[in-house]
Amino acid sequence: MFEKLEAIASRLDDLNALLSDPKIIAQQFEYQKYAREQSELAPIVATSQKLKKIVRQLEENETILAEETDTELVAMAREEIEILKEKRQTTEEKLKRLLLPKDPRDEKNVIMEIRAGTGGEEAALFSTDLFRMYSRYAEAKKWNVEILSSSITGKGGYKEIILSISGKEVFSKLKYESGTHRVQRVPETETQGRVHTSAVTVAILPEAEEVDIKINPADLKIDVFRSSGPGGQSVNTTDSAVRITYVPTGLVVTCQDEKSQHKNREKAMKVLRARLYDEVQSKQHEEMAKNRKQQVGSGDRSGRIRTYNFPQERLTDHRIGLTLHKLTQVLEGDLDEIFDQLTLHFQAEALKGNMDDLQSNNSEQATVEL
């Protein structure tokens, strides 16, 4: 590890020199690339230097214990050693987390799919609540949210809504939201005040660029048709809706929210690329899971991950045993505490896992030919 830290420190010195070079400053693409690398390496070097300082202070105090006869000085050294040992442990853990292989998808934008599950109309209304919650969080992070596709029920809930969320490190924050979100509350239609349980599924897909996944146009079947449902007269009287079928697997994506056929096609292709990219990533995770007992941080969407209990103003994340009694704030987009705890948990799991396998998975970024 120390050899790796020395190499990182040396690389940071090189980057600092490059970022001061007028030739690099004049080339914005190169400058931004080096600046991103610098921002990743700087915390590692700073934490490494802090650890070295703590170790040096520990050695100095241990020397005092071994050589000094002054009882007061020895007592002070013992007290300082206990404090420094705690600091060393905390700093070492932080450094290990910083040295974990980066998930290359962390910088990507996200396609978020929210779908009502069991619970009928109540589930659709809760889908709307989750859409609002994530939108508020995105607004606080200064991310951009665009609705790609939606299906609204008679009472204004979302049977399904698909979003594009773009900004800085979107996937790194949202990647653990995939799964089943359960709500417990009294529905608006309940006359006897009984608490009902409903469910909504959330899928988080890293947005795939054309360089990430290449699609053969011959494998696409594209249909256009007249939009249906809410949208206004001008939408419903033209063949603006687009349905794209990926023939090899039968995957279908439909978009009809825009008046323009071109825009609907563009949005549908964005969703299609993300779903195909997610399928490829999932297959890689499955292959790795065969070789070790636990799949670390996979974001499996099949299991229940969180419960929102309205009568008790309680939120529980079942993966990490986190319970918060501030449901109102959470639904207003106050998600940082939850996301920070999830990140720490999955980083700890990654440290326990097979680091070679994890690094191999994270480095799988070759363009996929379909």
N, C-alpha and C positions, 0 to 999 in steps of 0.2 A: 504493500500500500504506500509505503514511504517513497519508493521509487516513482510510483504513479504521481504522487503529490509534487515531487520535485519536477517532473516533466510538465505538470499543469502550471506550476509557478513559472517555469521557463517560458512556456507558451504564452502566459499572460504578459510577461515582459515583452515578448515579440509583438503581441497584439497592441500593447500600449504604444510601442514605437511605430507600428503601421498606422495607427489612428492619428498619429501626429504628422505623418508624411503628407505633404501637400498634394502629391500625385494621387494618393488614395482618397484624400478628401474630395478631390475633383471627380472621382468616380463613385457616384452615389450607391450603385449596386454593391460594389466591393466594400465600400465603407460600412454600409448597413450590415452586410454579412459578418464583417469583423467585429462590429459593435455588438451584434447579437451573441457572438461567441464570447466576447469579453464579459458581457453581463452574466453569462452562465458560469464562467470560470472564476470571476472575482469573489463571489461568496465562498467558494471552495478554498481559495488561497487564504482569504481572511480568517476562516474558521480553522484552517491548518496552522496558521501563525498563532492564533489564540491558544490552540492546543499545545504548541511548542512552548509558549510562555508559561502555561500552567504546569507542564512537566518540569520545566526548569525551576520554577518556584518550589515544586514538590521536592526536587533533589536538594535544593538549598536548605529547606527545613529539615529534611532527613539528615543532612550533614550536621546541622545544629544538634539534633537529638544524639547523634553518635559522638560528637566532640565536646559539646558544652557541658559545664558543670553547674552553671547558674540555673537554679530550679525555676525561677520565674520565666527566664528565656525559654527553657525547655517546655514549660507548660504552654506558653504562647505558640511555640512551634507545633506542639501536638494539636492544639485547637485549629491552627491554620492548615495543618495537613488534612484534617477531616473535611474542612470546607473545600480545599483544593481537590480532594478525591471526588467529591460530589460534582464539582465543576468539570473535572476531567471526564467523568462518565457521561454527563450531559453533552459535552462538546464532542466526544467521540461518537455518540449516537447521531448527533446532528451531521457530523462529517460523513458518516456511513450513508445517511440518507441522501446527502448531496452527491455522493459518488455513485449512487444507483444509476444504471443506464437510463438515459432519458427516453421516454416514449415519444417517438418522432411524430405521433399524431397529436400531441399536446398543443401544438401551435395551430392546428387546423380549425376551421370553422365547423359548424355542426348543423346537421339536419335532425330536428327533433320531431318525433311523431307521438302524438297523444291520442289515445283511443279509449272510449268508454267500454268497460267490460260488464261484469255482472252488476245488475242494479237498474237497468233500463234508463229512464229519464233522469233519475237521481245521479247515476254514473256520468251521464252526459253533462249535467250541471257541474259536477265536480271536475270534469275535464276542463270546463271553462275557468274554474277556480285555479287549477294548476297552470293553465295558459297565462292567466293574469299574474300568478306568483312568479313564474319564470320571466315574464316580460318585465315586471318590476325589478327583478334582480339584474336583468340585462341592461335596463335603463340606468341603474346605479353604477354598473360597470362601463357605461358608455358604449355598449355593444349595439349593433343594428339588428332588428328583428323584422323579418319579412314573412308574411303568410303565403305559403306556396299552394296549399290546397286545404279545403275545409268542407265539412258536412254538418249542417245545423239542424237540430231537432225542432219540433213545433214550439217548445217552451224556451228556445234560445240557448240550449246547451250544445256542446260540440260532441257529435257522435265520433268525429275524427277531425283533427287539425294537424297539419304538417307545416313546420316552420323552418326557415333558414336563419341561423343566428351567427353573425360574423363580428369579429373583433379580436382583441389580444387574448391569446391562451384560452379560447372558449372551451375546447374539448377537455383541457386539463381540469377545468372546474366542473363541467357537467357530466363527465364520462361515467360517474358512479350513480347517475340518476336512472339508468335503465332498470326496469323491473315493474312489479305490480305495486301500485300505491292504493292502500285501502282507506276508506273513509267511514267513520261511524258518526252519524248525526240523525236528527229528526228531519226527514224530507219536508219540503213545502206542501206536498200533497197529503201528508200524514195528519189525520184528524184526531187521533187519539194520543199523540205525543210519543209514540214509540220510536226508539232509536233503530235505524236500519244500517246495514253494512253493505257498501257498494265498493266496486273496484275499478281502477283506471290503469291502463298499461302505458308506460313511457319507453320509447326507444330513442337512444342517442347514437347517431351515426356520424362518423367523421366525414366531412364533405370532401368528396374526391374530385381532383382536377383531372383533366384529360391525360396529364402525364402520369397520374397514379394508376389509371385504369383505361385501357384502350378498348373501345367497342367497335366491332365490325358492323358497319351500317347495314350489311346484308342480313344481319341477325335481328334487325328491328322491323316490326310490323306497326305502322303508324296509321291510326284512324282518326278522323275528325267528325264531330257530331254537334248537334245543337245542345247548348247548356240547359240544365234543368235545375229546379229549385230556386232559392233566393238569388238575386243577382240583378234584377231589373229587366225591363223590357228589351233594352238594347243588347243585353247579353244573351237573352233567350231566343232572339230572332235571327241569330247568325250562327254558322257552323264554326264556332271559335274554340269549343272544347277539344282536347287532344287526349287520345289514349295510345300509349306506347307499350307494346308487348315485346319482351325479350324472348325470342322464339326458342333458344336452346333450353331454357328452364321454365318458360311460361310465366315469368314474372311480369305483372301488369302494373303500370303507373298511369293514373288519370289526373288531369288538371283542367279545371274549367272556371277558375275564379276570375281570370282576366278577360277583358273584351277582345283582346288581340290573340289570334291563333298562334302567332309567332312567340308571344310572351308565354302562353300556356305550354307550348312545346319546349321552350327553354327551361321553364321551371320543372316540367316533367322529366327532362333529361338530367337535371341536377339531382332529383330524387332517385332516379334510376341508377346513376353512377354511384351515389352514396350507398344504396342497398347492395349493389353488386360488390362494391369494395368491402362492405361489412361482411358479406358472405365469405369472401376470400380470407379476411382477417379471422373470422370465426373458425374456418377450417384449420388455419394455422394454430389457433389456440387448442383445438381438439387434438391435433397431432401431438402437441407438447404435453397435454394433459395425460396422454397414454404413458408418458415416461416419468411422471411424478404424481404424487397422491393428490395434490391440491392445485387447482388452477388459480393463480394469483391475479386478482384485480381484473377478472374477465368481463365484468359488467353483465353477467348472465341475466336475461330479461324474463326468465321463466318463473322466478321465485318472488314471493312477497318481500318487499324491502322496507316498507314504511307504513305506519298507521297514523292517521289524522283523526283524533278523537275530539269532537267538538264539545260535548257536554262537560268534559274534564279539562278543556283547553290544553290538551296534551298531544305532543308529537313523539312517536317512538320510531327510531331506526333500528330494525331488528338485526342487522348485520353486525353492529358494533355495540348494541345494548344502550344506546344513547336515548334518554328521555328528557324532553324539554316541556315546560309548562308555559309556553308563550306562542301558542298556535296562531293567534291573530297576527303577531309580528312576522312569523314565518310566512304566512300566506300573503303578507304585504311585500315579500321579497327579501326578508332578513334571513339569508341562508348561509352566511359566511361561517358561522360556528359549526353548522352541520358539515359543510364541505371541508373545513379544516380538519375536523375529527376523522372524516372518512379518508382523507389523504394520508394522515398520520397512520391510521390503521392499516391501509393497504401497503404503505411503504414498509411498515414493520413486518407484514406478511411477506413482502418481497425479499427482505433481508433474511428471512428464515428459509426461503425457497432456494431453488437451484439457480444461482445467478447466471450461470452459463446459458441455461435454457431461456431465461428471461431476456438476456442480452440478444440472443439469437432471434427471439420473437420480435423485439423492438427494432432490430436492424433490418427486418424483412420489408424493404421499401422499393424493391425492383418493380418496374412497370409491369402490370399484368395484362397479357394478351388474351382477349376473350373471343 
